[in-house]
Structures are given as structure tokens and as C-alpha cells.
Amino acid sequence: EARRAPCGQLTVAVVTWNAHGRDFWDTPGRVEAIVRGVVGPPGPPSRHPDVFIFCFQEMLALTAANVVTQAAGDVAQHARFEEAALRGLEEALGEAFVKVQGIGMVGLYIVAFVAKRLGTSISGVAAGRRASGLYGQAGNKGAVGVRFEVEKTAICALSVHLESGQNKAAERAAQLQEILFGPPPFGRPAMPVTKHDLVVLAGDFNFRLAMPAGADLASLRKSLASGWPATAGAGGAGCVGEGV
């Protein structure tokens, strides 16, 4: 299989959040705090992300009325968040970003931004939805995605919300299989999701962790908690892993 030779380095930062129907970004400084929590302490521009992707679930409450009337999500709400995100990215990182593409479906929403210095290098932009609720008829569950290329690097990002319920493991697995390996949600012809150079899969998967009888739950909780770095104060921003 022919492969391209690497040229340069691309850094992608991702935030995923189940908002539970709250407009959390309206709090002054909240978006800036989230961005700083992802990228870490201030550094030179060479350390800044080139691409920043926000993935949300339950941006709208999943009421029956919203499922019926907000198939594309709340477009005005999306616009308000995008304005806050552009301000927050520049405030936190000290450089301007531009929107690549965003799309919503009921409570799901995803938007990608790229550093303005790379704005002329973006091509192949597309977005799409994959409804999984009520056997594929409703958008309260499923995925929204964006895909684009930076120079010749193809990126696909998906915000996912899978079926909830203690006994719905098979349904969740089937939904995820369809999202990743079914027909691409970006229209035809389209590159399959898994054929992109980078695939970002973020969201609320509603997965459950089955522990055997007698398992050391205290050690597991301690191990999971250690993934969250200490913050400057109560309620401060934090991230899992390196945040890049």
C-alpha cells in the first residue's frame, strides 16, 4: 500500500462534555479555563494546538419535544457557543482561530476550529449526522461528525451519544459498529470513517465497567482519580492524560 511521507507535525486538541442541557459556556472565563485545562500551562506558539475540536452531548435536554422539533439542534445556541469559543481560544492561546465546520442533531453537537495561520490549508470540508435512537429514526442518540483535510492530512471527528440502560450493551455495540463502519455520514462519494489519517471518537458512550466479585474497587478508584491533575483551586480546569 502506497503511503505518503510525513511532512511536519499537526497537533489536535479535543474537548468532550455531556452538558446535561446547560449553557455552561455563558459563565465568564469558562471556555478559556477549559482550553487551558486541555493544553496545559502557557507556552510558545509552537506548542499550541493547530486544530481544536469540541464535542458535546445533551447540549439540549433530551425531551420528547426537542427530539421532534430540534432535529438539527438549536442553531442559535450553536452560534452563541462558537462566538464564545473563538474568543476563548484566542484569549487562552494568544492566537486567532477560525471555524472549519460544525453540525448538530438534537443534543449532539460538534465543531472544529483551526489556527488562522492554517486557514488556507483546509479543504474537503463536510459534515453529517447518523441517528441511532428508536432504531435509527430519532436523533436523541447517534453521532454527528465533521471531516476535513489540513494540507493532505485527512481528519474525521465524531461526537457520539450511545444508548443508555444497564442491559443495553448489545445495542450500544451495534450503534458504534454502524457509526464507525457503516456508510459514511458525509454523503456520497465519501471516504470511509476509518480510512482517514486521524479519527477522533469522543462522547458519552454509556459503557459500563463489569468488575468480578472480590475486585479491589478502592485501588481502581485511586487509579482513575490519579489521571486528573491537581488544579489551582476548587472547581478549576483539569484533564485526563497529556491533553494533546
PAVEX-762278 format. One record per residue: residue number from 1; x, y, z of N, C-alpha, C in turn; residue in one letter. Coordinates in Angstrom, 2 decimals. Last residue first. Example, Ala and Ser with C-alpha at 12.3 -4.5 7.8 and 13.67 -1.06 7.14 Angstrom:
2
   resi      n_c1      n_c2      n_c3     ca_c1     ca_c2     ca_c3      c_c1      c_c2      c_c3   resn
      2     12.85     -2.25      7.08     13.67     -1.06      7.14     12.90      0.03      7.87      s
      1     13.19     -5.69      7.80     12.30     -4.50      7.80     13.20     -3.30      7.80      a
***
This chain:
244
   resi      n_c1      n_c2      n_c3     ca_c1     ca_c2     ca_c3      c_c1      c_c2      c_c3   resn
    244     -3.30     16.38     24.80     -2.92     16.73     23.43     -3.33     15.59     22.52      v
    243     -3.53     15.70     27.47     -4.36     16.77     26.95     -4.01     17.21     25.54      g
    242     -2.31     13.67     28.82     -1.49     14.83     28.48     -2.29     15.96     27.89      e
    241     -4.82     12.56     31.16     -3.69     12.35     30.27     -2.96     13.65     29.96      g
    240     -7.63     14.62     31.56     -7.08     13.28     31.69     -5.94     13.14     30.71      v
    239     -7.76     17.81     33.23     -7.86     16.96     32.05     -7.28     15.60     32.37      c
    238     -9.37     20.74     34.63     -8.50     19.58     34.70     -8.66     18.75     33.45      g
    237    -10.01     23.90     36.17    -10.00     23.02     35.00     -9.04     21.87     35.20      a
    236    -11.43     24.11     39.53    -10.56     24.51     38.43    -10.59     23.51     37.29      g
    235    -12.85     23.46     41.78    -13.61     23.77     40.57    -12.75     24.19     39.39      g
    234    -10.50     24.82     43.97    -11.71     24.03     43.81    -12.45     24.45     42.55      a
    233     -7.35     25.45     42.28     -8.35     25.64     43.33     -9.56     24.80     43.05      g
    232     -5.47     24.50     40.49     -5.11     25.62     41.35     -6.10     25.82     42.48      a
    231     -5.41     20.86     40.49     -5.74     22.17     39.93     -5.45     23.25     40.96      t
    230     -3.77     17.81     39.65     -4.18     18.78     40.66     -4.42     20.13     40.00      a
    229     -5.09     15.75     36.98     -4.02     16.52     37.65     -4.60     17.47     38.68      p
    228     -6.45     12.62     36.92     -6.84     14.04     36.95     -5.77     14.83     37.68      w
    227     -5.56     10.07     37.30     -5.48     10.60     35.94     -5.84     12.07     35.86      g
    226     -6.15      9.35     39.84     -4.80      9.85     39.62     -4.61     10.40     38.21      s
    225     -8.68      8.24     39.66     -8.56      9.61     40.16     -7.19     10.20     39.88      a
    224     -8.03      5.65     38.80     -8.77      6.56     37.91     -8.61      8.01     38.35      l
    223     -6.70      4.71     41.10     -6.01      4.76     39.81     -6.70      5.70     38.85      s
    222     -8.71      4.85     43.00     -7.49      5.64     43.19     -6.74      5.79     41.88      k
    221    -10.55      3.00     41.96    -10.94      4.40     42.10     -9.71      5.30     42.24      r
    220     -8.94      0.68     42.17     -9.39      1.14     40.87     -9.77      2.61     40.93      l
    219     -8.64      0.45     44.92     -7.45      0.69     44.11     -7.83      1.20     42.72      s
    218    -11.32     -0.05     45.59    -10.64      1.12     46.14     -9.40      1.46     45.30      a
    217    -11.95     -2.48     44.42    -12.55     -1.26     43.88    -11.85     -0.01     44.38      l
    216    -10.71     -5.29     43.73    -10.25     -4.21     44.60    -10.74     -2.88     44.03      d
    215    -13.22     -7.85     43.46    -12.25     -6.94     42.86    -11.93     -5.80     43.82      a
    214    -15.18     -9.59     44.31    -13.96     -9.51     45.09    -12.91     -8.58     44.53      g
    213    -16.39    -10.41     41.10    -16.61    -10.44     42.54    -15.27    -10.41     43.27      a
    212    -15.31     -8.20     38.43    -15.53     -9.52     39.03    -15.73     -9.42     40.53      p
    211    -17.08     -5.53     36.92    -15.99     -5.95     37.79    -16.29     -7.32     38.39      m
    210    -17.80     -3.87     34.05    -18.18     -5.05     34.82    -16.97     -5.54     35.61      a
    209    -18.64     -0.70     33.32    -17.47     -1.50     33.65    -17.91     -2.65     34.55      l
    208    -20.57      0.46     30.57    -20.49      0.05     31.96    -19.25     -0.81     32.16      r
    207    -20.98      3.27     28.39    -20.41      1.95     28.68    -20.42      1.71     30.19      f
    206    -21.92      5.63     27.33    -22.78      4.91     28.27    -22.28      3.49     28.55      n
    205    -20.51      7.34     25.79    -20.74      6.01     25.24    -21.66      5.17     26.13      f
    204    -20.32     10.42     24.92    -20.91      9.70     26.04    -21.33      8.33     25.51      d
    203    -17.24     11.25     23.18    -18.64     11.37     23.53    -19.03     10.63     24.79      g
    202    -15.26     10.76     20.21    -15.44     11.30     21.56    -16.91     11.35     21.89      a
    201    -12.89      9.99     18.07    -14.16      9.42     18.52    -14.35      9.83     19.97      l
    200    -11.13     10.96     15.34    -11.42     11.36     16.72    -12.81     10.84     17.06      v
    199     -8.78      9.70     13.20    -10.19      9.60     13.57    -10.32      9.95     15.05      v
    198     -6.56     10.53     10.67     -6.84     10.66     12.10     -8.35     10.59     12.30      l
    197     -6.72      9.71      8.03     -5.43      9.64      8.71     -5.59      9.73     10.23      d
    196     -9.59      7.63      7.28     -8.95      8.93      7.49     -7.61      8.74      8.20      h
    195    -10.85      5.22      7.26     -9.76      5.41      6.29     -9.08      6.77      6.41      k
    194    -13.03      5.12      8.91    -11.79      4.55      9.41    -10.62      4.68      8.43      t
    193    -15.08      6.34      7.31    -14.60      6.95      8.56    -13.22      6.44      8.92      v
    192    -14.50      6.44      3.76    -14.98      5.76      4.98    -14.34      6.36      6.23      p
    191    -15.06      9.33      1.84    -14.05      8.45      2.41    -14.64      7.76      3.64      m
    190    -17.79      9.43     -0.45    -17.13      9.90      0.77    -16.13      8.85      1.24      a
    189    -19.83     10.70     -3.12    -18.87      9.72     -2.58    -18.17     10.29     -1.36      p
    188    -22.25     11.00     -0.47    -21.50     10.17     -1.42    -21.02     11.01     -2.59      r
    187    -22.29     11.94      3.06    -22.78     11.93      1.69    -21.89     11.09      0.79      g
    186    -21.26     11.55      5.57    -20.92     12.80      4.87    -21.42     12.85      3.44      f
    185    -21.38      9.27      7.07    -22.50     10.23      7.19    -22.30     11.50      6.37      p
    184    -20.55      6.22      5.35    -20.13      7.49      5.95    -21.29      8.48      6.00      p
    183    -22.15      3.17      6.24    -21.96      4.21      5.22    -21.56      5.53      5.87      p
    182    -20.36      1.70      9.08    -21.47      1.83      8.15    -21.18      2.88      7.10      g
    181    -18.32      1.83     10.90    -18.11      1.00      9.72    -19.27      1.01      8.74      f
    180    -19.01      3.62     12.97    -17.63      3.53     12.50    -17.50      2.85     11.15      l
    179    -21.80      3.37     13.30    -21.18      4.70     13.19    -19.79      4.60     12.55      i
    178    -22.14      0.61     13.59    -22.74      1.30     12.45    -22.10      2.67     12.23      e
    177    -20.75      0.17     16.00    -20.34     -0.52     14.78    -20.88      0.20     13.55      q
    176    -22.33      1.66     17.74    -20.95      2.08     17.50    -20.41      1.43     16.22      l
    175    -24.71      0.16     17.65    -24.71      1.56     17.24    -23.29      2.02     16.90      q
    174    -23.83     -2.30     18.69    -24.34     -2.24     17.32    -24.34     -0.80     16.80      a
    173    -23.13     -1.55     21.31    -22.11     -2.10     20.41    -22.55     -2.01     18.96      a
    172    -25.64     -0.77     22.28    -24.54      0.20     22.19    -23.47     -0.28     21.23      r
    171    -27.04     -3.20     22.16    -27.48     -2.06     21.35    -26.38     -1.03     21.18      e
    170    -25.58     -4.69     24.02    -25.61     -5.13     22.62    -26.04     -4.00     21.72      a
    169    -26.10     -3.27     26.42    -24.73     -3.37     25.89    -24.73     -3.76     24.42      a
    168    -28.34     -2.67     27.94    -28.34     -2.29     26.54    -26.95     -2.39     25.90      k
    167    -28.92     -2.83     30.65    -28.97     -4.06     29.85    -28.96     -3.78     28.35      n
    166    -28.78     -0.25     31.69    -27.89     -1.27     32.22    -27.83     -2.50     31.32      q
    165    -28.80      2.58     29.57    -29.51      1.44     30.14    -28.57      0.32     30.53      g
    164    -28.52      4.36     26.41    -28.31      4.20     27.84    -29.08      2.98     28.34      s
    163    -26.83      4.46     23.27    -27.99      4.04     24.06    -27.63      3.88     25.53      e
    162    -24.40      7.16     22.80    -24.97      5.83     22.58    -26.11      5.54     23.56      l
    161    -23.25      9.78     21.12    -24.04      9.51     22.31    -24.79      8.20     22.05      h
    160    -20.36     11.41     19.82    -21.20     10.22     19.89    -21.99     10.20     21.20      v
    159    -18.79     13.19     17.38    -19.35     13.33     18.72    -20.47     12.30     18.84      s
    158    -15.92     12.71     15.41    -17.28     12.32     15.69    -17.62     12.58     17.15      l
    157    -13.79     13.64     12.75    -14.10     13.75     14.17    -15.59     13.49     14.38      a
    156    -11.18     13.03     10.58    -12.61     12.79     10.80    -12.85     12.82     12.30      c
    155     -8.76     14.35      8.41     -9.24     14.23      9.79    -10.74     14.00      9.79      i
    154     -6.02     13.89      6.33     -7.48     13.78      6.43     -7.89     13.49      7.88      a
    153     -3.54     15.88      5.11     -3.87     15.03      6.26     -5.38     15.05      6.47      t
    152     -2.69     17.64      3.23     -3.18     16.34      2.76     -3.47     15.37      3.90      k
    151     -3.79     20.49      4.63     -2.88     20.06      3.56     -3.41     18.73      3.04      e
    150     -6.19     19.00      6.34     -5.21     20.05      6.56     -4.02     19.69      5.69      v
    149     -9.52     18.21      5.54     -8.10     17.95      5.33     -7.29     19.19      5.64      e
    148    -12.36     16.91      7.30    -11.67     17.93      6.52    -10.22     17.50      6.36      f
    147    -15.52     16.24      8.78    -14.27     15.75      8.20    -13.67     16.87      7.35      r
    146    -17.66     15.74     11.58    -17.07     16.63     10.58    -15.81     15.96     10.05      v
    145    -20.72     14.33     12.87    -19.30     14.31     12.52    -18.92     15.38     11.53      g
    144    -22.76     12.88     15.35    -22.57     13.94     14.37    -21.07     14.01     14.10      v
    143    -24.64      9.97     16.26    -23.38     10.69     16.12    -23.53     11.83     15.12      a
    142    -26.90      8.70     18.72    -26.23      8.56     17.42    -24.94      9.34     17.40      g
    141    -30.03      9.85     20.08    -28.80      9.06     20.18    -28.21      8.93     18.77      k
    140    -31.96     11.53     19.18    -31.55     11.67     20.58    -30.30     10.85     20.89      n
    139    -32.92     11.33     16.58    -31.57     11.83     16.78    -31.19     12.06     18.22      g
    138    -34.66      8.45     15.33    -34.61      9.66     16.16    -33.17     10.03     16.47      a
    137    -34.46      6.12     13.85    -35.47      7.10     13.45    -35.38      8.42     14.20      q
    136    -32.86      4.03     14.68    -32.39      4.87     13.58    -33.35      5.95     13.14      g
    135    -34.31      2.92     16.80    -33.92      2.09     15.66    -33.59      2.94     14.43      y
    134    -34.41      5.13     18.59    -35.62      4.50     18.06    -35.34      3.77     16.75      l
    133    -31.29      6.64     17.60    -32.40      6.46     18.53    -33.62      5.88     17.84      g
    132    -29.39      7.20     15.72    -29.45      5.82     16.21    -30.61      5.57     17.15      s
    131    -28.37      9.15     12.95    -29.35      8.95     14.02    -29.40      7.47     14.39      a
    130    -25.75     10.82     12.01    -26.16      9.41     12.00    -27.07      9.19     13.20      r
    129    -24.80     13.57      9.89    -25.46     13.04     11.08    -25.75     11.56     10.89      r
    128    -21.97     15.61      8.77    -23.12     14.75      8.62    -23.62     14.22      9.95      g
    127    -19.82     17.60      6.65    -20.38     17.27      7.96    -21.62     16.40      7.75      a
    126    -16.70     18.62      5.13    -18.05     18.05      5.07    -18.51     17.73      6.48      a
    125    -14.05     19.90      3.21    -14.86     20.03      4.42    -16.25     19.44      4.19      v
    124    -11.77     19.93      1.49    -12.57     18.72      1.66    -13.48     18.75      2.87      g
    123     -9.24     21.92      3.22    -10.03     21.52      2.04    -10.89     20.32      2.42      s
    122     -6.99     24.35      4.45     -8.12     23.47      4.71     -8.88     23.17      3.42      i
    121     -5.05     26.26      4.27     -4.62     24.88      4.01     -5.76     23.88      4.17      s
    120     -5.81     28.72      5.08     -5.78     28.50      3.63     -5.38     27.07      3.27      t
    119     -5.52     28.52      7.90     -6.84     28.62      7.28     -6.86     28.33      5.80      g
    118     -3.33     28.49      9.47     -3.51     27.33      8.60     -4.82     27.40      7.81      l
    117     -3.52     30.75     10.99     -2.33     30.62     10.14     -2.43     29.44      9.18      r
    116     -5.71     30.25     12.59     -5.89     31.10     11.41     -4.71     30.99     10.46      k
    115     -6.21     26.92     13.62     -5.46     28.16     13.78     -5.51     28.96     12.47      a
    114     -9.57     25.76     13.45     -8.17     25.62     13.07     -7.48     26.96     13.26      v
    113    -12.26     23.93     14.94    -11.59     25.18     14.64    -10.15     24.88     14.27      f
    112    -15.31     22.17     14.79    -13.85     22.15     14.66    -13.35     23.53     14.29      a
    111    -17.98     20.88     16.68    -17.45     22.00     15.89    -15.93     21.92     15.93      v
    110    -20.96     19.12     17.35    -19.52     19.08     17.17    -19.11     20.28     16.33      i
    109    -23.61     17.85     19.30    -23.02     18.96     18.57    -21.52     18.77     18.48      y
    108    -26.78     16.55     20.36    -25.40     16.34     19.92    -24.90     17.55     19.14      l
    107    -29.47     16.99     20.82    -28.50     17.46     21.81    -27.05     17.28     21.43      g
    106    -30.30     17.27     17.54    -30.96     17.31     18.86    -29.92     17.82     19.87      v
    105    -27.39     17.71     16.11    -28.53     16.81     15.95    -29.16     16.64     17.33      m
    104    -25.09     19.91     14.32    -25.79     19.40     15.48    -26.91     18.45     15.11      g
    103    -21.83     21.01     13.29    -23.13     20.41     12.97    -23.75     19.86     14.25      i
    102    -19.23     22.96     11.74    -19.94     22.47     12.90    -21.29     21.90     12.47      g
    101    -15.95     23.79     10.53    -17.33     23.31     10.31    -17.92     22.87     11.64      q
    100    -13.90     25.73     11.11    -13.87     24.86      9.94    -15.28     24.43      9.58      v
     99    -13.36     28.99     12.34    -14.22     27.81     12.32    -14.03     27.06     11.01      k
     98    -10.12     30.02     13.39    -11.28     30.17     12.52    -12.06     28.86     12.53      v
     97     -8.19     31.78     15.88     -8.66     30.55     15.24     -9.85     30.89     14.35      f
     96     -5.32     33.68     16.88     -6.69     33.59     16.36     -6.95     32.22     15.75      a
     95     -3.53     33.36     19.97     -3.58     33.43     18.51     -5.00     33.16     18.05      e
     94     -3.55     32.97     22.71     -2.84     34.12     22.18     -2.74     34.16     20.68      g
     93     -4.87     31.07     24.14     -3.70     30.64     23.36     -2.92     31.80     22.73      l
     92     -6.98     32.30     25.50     -6.17     31.29     26.19     -4.85     31.01     25.47      a
     91     -8.06     34.09     23.61     -7.67     34.57     24.94     -6.70     33.59     25.60      e
     90     -8.63     32.41     21.47     -7.65     33.48     21.30     -7.16     33.99     22.65      e
     89    -10.52     30.71     22.70     -9.29     30.17     22.11     -8.23     31.25     21.97      l
     88    -12.55     32.53     23.45    -11.81     31.77     24.45    -10.51     31.21     23.92      g
     87    -13.53     33.47     20.98    -12.94     34.40     21.95    -12.05     33.65     22.94      r
     86    -14.42     31.04     19.93    -13.41     31.82     19.21    -12.73     32.83     20.13      l
     85    -16.34     30.33     21.89    -15.16     29.50     21.67    -14.05     30.27     20.94      a
     84    -18.30     32.29     21.63    -17.57     32.18     22.89    -16.28     31.38     22.71      a
     83    -19.14     31.69     19.01    -18.60     33.01     19.33    -17.77     32.96     20.61      e
     82    -20.10     29.08     19.45    -18.97     29.31     18.53    -18.33     30.67     18.77      e
     81    -22.28     29.52     21.16    -21.10     28.82     21.65    -19.89     29.09     20.76      f
     80    -23.97     30.89     19.42    -23.50     31.55     20.65    -22.26     30.85     21.19      r
     79    -24.44     28.92     17.49    -23.76     30.16     17.10    -23.21     30.89     18.32      a
     78    -25.85     27.02     18.99    -24.55     26.68     18.41    -23.76     27.94     18.08      h
     77    -28.18     28.49     19.49    -27.32     28.09     20.61    -25.92     27.74     20.11      q
     76    -29.19     28.60     16.91    -28.82     29.85     17.59    -27.90     29.56     18.78      a
     75    -29.72     25.89     16.45    -28.71     26.58     15.64    -28.26     27.88     16.29      v
     74    -30.18     23.22     18.26    -30.53     24.64     18.38    -29.45     25.46     17.67      d
     73    -30.63     20.32     16.11    -30.15     21.03     17.28    -30.59     22.49     17.25      g
     72    -31.97     19.25     14.02    -30.64     19.78     13.73    -30.02     20.46     14.94      a
     71    -34.37     18.59     15.27    -33.60     17.53     14.61    -32.18     17.97     14.30      a
     70    -36.22     19.65     17.17    -34.85     20.15     17.06    -33.95     19.10     16.42      q
     69    -38.71     18.46     17.43    -38.64     19.79     16.80    -37.22     20.30     16.58      t
     68    -38.35     15.89     18.59    -39.23     16.07     17.43    -38.94     17.37     16.69      v
     67    -36.62     16.31     20.70    -36.31     15.25     19.74    -37.11     15.44     18.45      v
     66    -37.98     18.30     22.12    -36.73     18.62     21.43    -36.36     17.57     20.40      n
     65    -40.18     16.80     23.09    -40.39     17.96     22.21    -39.12     18.31     21.45      a
     64    -38.98     14.92     24.74    -39.68     14.46     23.54    -39.89     15.61     22.56      a
     63    -35.68     16.04     25.75    -37.12     15.91     25.93    -37.76     15.44     24.63      t
     62    -32.84     16.21     26.44    -33.41     15.22     25.52    -34.89     14.98     25.83      l
     61    -31.60     19.54     26.38    -32.22     18.46     27.14    -32.93     17.51     26.18      a
     60    -28.78     20.19     24.30    -30.19     20.42     24.62    -30.68     19.26     25.48      l
     59    -26.46     18.91     24.63    -26.39     20.37     24.61    -27.81     20.93     24.81      m
     58    -26.02     16.14     24.81    -27.07     16.78     25.60    -26.85     18.28     25.72      e
     57    -22.56     16.43     24.07    -23.76     15.61     24.12    -24.74     16.31     25.07      q
     56    -19.97     17.78     22.00    -20.93     17.88     23.09    -22.05     16.87     22.91      f
     55    -16.69     18.53     21.25    -17.74     17.52     21.06    -18.68     17.57     22.26      c
     54    -14.44     20.61     19.60    -15.36     20.50     20.73    -16.46     19.50     20.37      f
     53    -11.11     20.79     18.60    -12.42     20.20     18.32    -13.21     20.10     19.61      i
     52     -8.58     22.50     17.02     -9.28     22.35     18.30    -10.71     21.91     18.00      f
     51     -5.36     22.38     15.61     -6.79     22.11     15.43     -7.40     21.92     16.81      v
     50     -2.93     23.00     16.63     -3.25     23.52     15.30     -4.75     23.41     15.04      d
     49     -2.12     23.95     19.98     -2.81     23.06     19.04     -3.03     23.76     17.70      p
     48      1.17     25.29     20.70     -0.28     25.44     20.62     -0.88     24.38     19.70      h
     47      3.86     25.24     20.64      3.21     24.20     21.43      1.70     24.27     21.35      r
     46      4.64     27.44     19.21      4.97     26.13     18.63      4.32     24.99     19.39      s
     45      4.05     29.62     20.86      3.09     29.23     19.81      3.38     27.86     19.21      p
     44      5.06     28.60     24.24      5.27     29.28     22.96      4.28     28.81     21.92      p
     43      2.53     28.40     26.86      3.81     28.09     26.24      3.96     28.82     24.94      g
     42      0.64     27.97     29.86      1.00     28.74     28.67      2.39     28.38     28.16      p
     41     -0.17     24.53     30.82      0.28     25.90     31.09      0.67     26.63     29.83      p
     40     -2.69     22.70     28.90     -1.69     22.86     29.93     -1.27     24.30     30.09      g
     39     -4.72     22.16     27.13     -3.38     22.36     26.56     -2.30     22.53     27.62      v
     38     -6.98     21.77     28.80     -6.61     20.79     27.78     -5.16     20.93     27.38      v
     37     -7.13     23.97     30.44     -7.09     22.65     31.05     -6.66     21.58     30.07      g
     36     -7.39     25.98     28.55     -6.14     25.89     29.30     -6.01     24.53     30.00      r
     35    -10.04     25.42     27.74     -8.93     25.34     26.78     -7.60     25.19     27.51      v
     34    -11.43     25.88     30.13    -11.46     24.56     29.50    -10.27     24.40     28.55      i
     33    -10.90     28.60     30.53    -10.44     27.63     31.51    -10.41     26.22     30.93      a
     32    -12.22     29.69     28.31    -10.78     29.86     28.44    -10.20     28.83     29.42      e
     31    -14.86     29.04     28.99    -14.25     28.42     27.81    -12.72     28.53     27.88      v
     30    -15.19     30.62     31.36    -15.32     29.17     31.39    -14.63     28.51     30.19      r
     29    -15.18     33.40     31.39    -13.92     32.71     31.60    -13.99     31.20     31.52      g
     28    -18.53     33.67     32.49    -17.31     34.35     32.02    -16.05     33.54     32.37      p
     27    -20.83     31.29     31.42    -20.08     31.76     32.58    -18.79     32.41     32.11      t
     26    -21.70     30.19     29.07    -22.11     31.56     29.36    -21.41     32.14     30.58      d
     25    -21.04     27.55     28.93    -20.07     28.49     28.38    -20.46     29.94     28.62      w
     24    -23.21     26.05     29.80    -22.11     26.30     30.74    -21.14     27.37     30.25      f
     23    -26.14     25.69     29.44    -25.27     26.56     28.64    -24.08     26.99     29.50      d
     22    -27.25     22.33     29.87    -26.85     23.60     30.48    -25.93     24.38     29.54      r
     21    -27.91     19.72     29.15    -28.85     20.78     28.84    -28.49     22.14     29.41      g
     20    -25.69     18.13     29.81    -26.95     17.97     30.55    -27.88     19.16     30.37      h
     19    -23.28     18.04     28.48    -23.65     19.31     29.11    -24.93     19.23     29.92      a
     18    -20.68     16.04     28.27    -22.13     15.92     28.32    -22.64     17.09     29.15      n
     17    -17.89     16.72     26.30    -18.62     17.07     27.51    -20.10     16.77     27.30      w
     16    -14.53     16.93     25.10    -15.85     16.29     25.02    -16.55     16.48     26.35      t
     15    -12.03     18.43     23.18    -12.84     18.53     24.40    -14.14     17.77     24.16      v
     14     -8.82     18.07     21.77    -10.23     17.67     21.76    -10.84     17.86     23.15      v
     13     -6.27     19.12     19.50     -6.80     19.08     20.87     -8.31     18.84     20.81      a
     12     -3.61     18.19     17.48     -5.07     18.29     17.57     -5.48     18.17     19.04      v
     11     -0.87     19.12     15.56     -1.36     18.89     16.92     -2.86     19.17     16.98      t
     10      1.28     17.89     13.16     -0.02     18.51     13.38     -0.49     18.13     14.77      l
      9      4.39     18.39     11.61      3.65     17.79     12.73      2.39     18.59     12.97      q
      8      6.22     17.58      8.56      5.75     18.43      9.63      4.97     17.66     10.67      g
      7      5.41     14.96      6.73      5.96     16.30      6.50      5.40     17.23      7.57      c
      6      5.82     11.52      5.86      5.41     12.56      6.80      6.12     13.88      6.51      p
      5      4.91     10.26      2.67      5.98     10.54      3.61      5.53     11.64      4.56      a
      4      2.05      8.19      2.13      2.73      9.47      2.00      3.85      9.57      3.02      r
      3      2.06      4.89      0.75      1.82      5.79      1.87      2.60      7.08      1.64      r
      2      0.65      2.14     -0.94      1.43      3.37     -1.02      1.05      4.29      0.14      a
      1      0.83     -1.18      0.00      0.00      0.00      0.00      0.88      1.25      0.00      e
***
